[in-house]
Amino acid sequence: MVHGMMPARAGNVKIPKIGRVVPPALMFLFFLSAFLPWVLATVQAQESDTVLEGSGIRYPRGFDPNTVGEVHGKVYGLSVPERGPVRFRLETGRETYTVLASPKWYWNDLNVELFDGAEIRVRGSKTLGQDSNLYIVAQQIRIGSSGRPMDLRDVDGSPLWKGPRAGGMRAPGGFGSPMRGGGGMGSGPGGMGGMGGRRR
């Protein structure tokens, strides 16, 4: 034996226990449960473009910037389906529109409380459906005269629930944001952020 070297002792040999493998597995399950809602929301955000039965309107891309206007009236018949857009009737006194809003999950994230008879202002793309009914693909909604603006689409009509587009984030300073000079709906000429547009 070389001087200075100690003989190996069997008691010093440590055998890994199975229990040491469990924490990484638990961490994996934790991260899976934490990110699963985000993954599901991402999948929902990538909903495919469809043609709505009856109206013939494309959703969610059926937005025409050339027909954007503001409508004021009362809400009736809110419908929140599992698939397709949240919708409700908007009665102005002269006309009745069907407002097409957003997917259910995005609507729920906005925490909107909408009841029959509520005064509401909607800015969006107006169109006549194949069923001869008037529709408005909502861009922004404000409940009451002083309610906070709820943005559904950006200034170009692209759905906000689709996430940021290439070239920049849709966040502070975006359409209807109080960080912009114009604010939200009704803050300037033409109403709703001073963006103009036809009125009915």
Rosetta blueprint (number, residue, H / E / L):
1 M L
2 V L
3 H L
4 G L
5 M L
6 M L
7 P L
8 A L
9 R L
10 A H
11 G H
12 N H
13 V L
14 K L
15 I L
16 P L
17 K L
18 I H
19 G H
20 R H
21 V H
22 V H
23 P H
24 P H
25 A H
26 L H
27 M H
28 F H
29 L H
30 F H
31 F H
32 L H
33 S H
34 A H
35 F H
36 L H
37 P H
38 W H
39 V H
40 L H
41 A H
42 T H
43 V H
44 Q H
45 A H
46 Q L
47 E L
48 S L
49 D L
50 T E
51 V E
52 L L
53 E L
54 G L
55 S L
56 G L
57 I L
58 R E
59 Y E
60 P L
61 R L
62 G L
63 F L
64 D L
65 P H
66 N H
67 T H
68 V E
69 G E
70 E E
71 V E
72 H E
73 G E
74 K E
75 V E
76 Y E
77 G E
78 L E
79 S E
80 V L
81 P L
82 E L
83 R L
84 G L
85 P L
86 V L
87 R E
88 F E
89 R E
90 L E
91 E E
92 T L
93 G L
94 R L
95 E L
96 T E
97 Y E
98 T E
99 V E
100 L E
101 A L
102 S L
103 P L
104 K H
105 W H
106 Y H
107 W H
108 N H
109 D H
110 L H
111 N L
112 V L
113 E L
114 L L
115 F L
116 D L
117 G L
118 A L
119 E E
120 I E
121 R E
122 V E
123 R E
124 G E
125 S E
126 K E
127 T E
128 L E
129 G L
130 Q L
131 D L
132 S L
133 N L
134 L E
135 Y E
136 I E
137 V E
138 A E
139 Q E
140 Q E
141 I E
142 R E
143 I E
144 G L
145 S L
146 S L
147 G L
148 R L
149 P E
150 M E
151 D E
152 L L
153 R E
154 D L
155 V L
156 D L
157 G L
158 S L
159 P E
160 L H
161 W H
162 K H
163 G L
164 P L
165 R L
166 A L
167 G L
168 G L
169 M L
170 R L
171 A L
172 P L
173 G L
174 G L
175 F L
176 G L
177 S L
178 P L
179 M L
180 R L
181 G L
182 G L
183 G L
184 G L
185 M L
186 G L
187 S L
188 G L
189 P L
190 G L
191 G L
192 M L
193 G L
194 G L
195 M L
196 G L
197 G L
198 R E
199 R E
200 R L
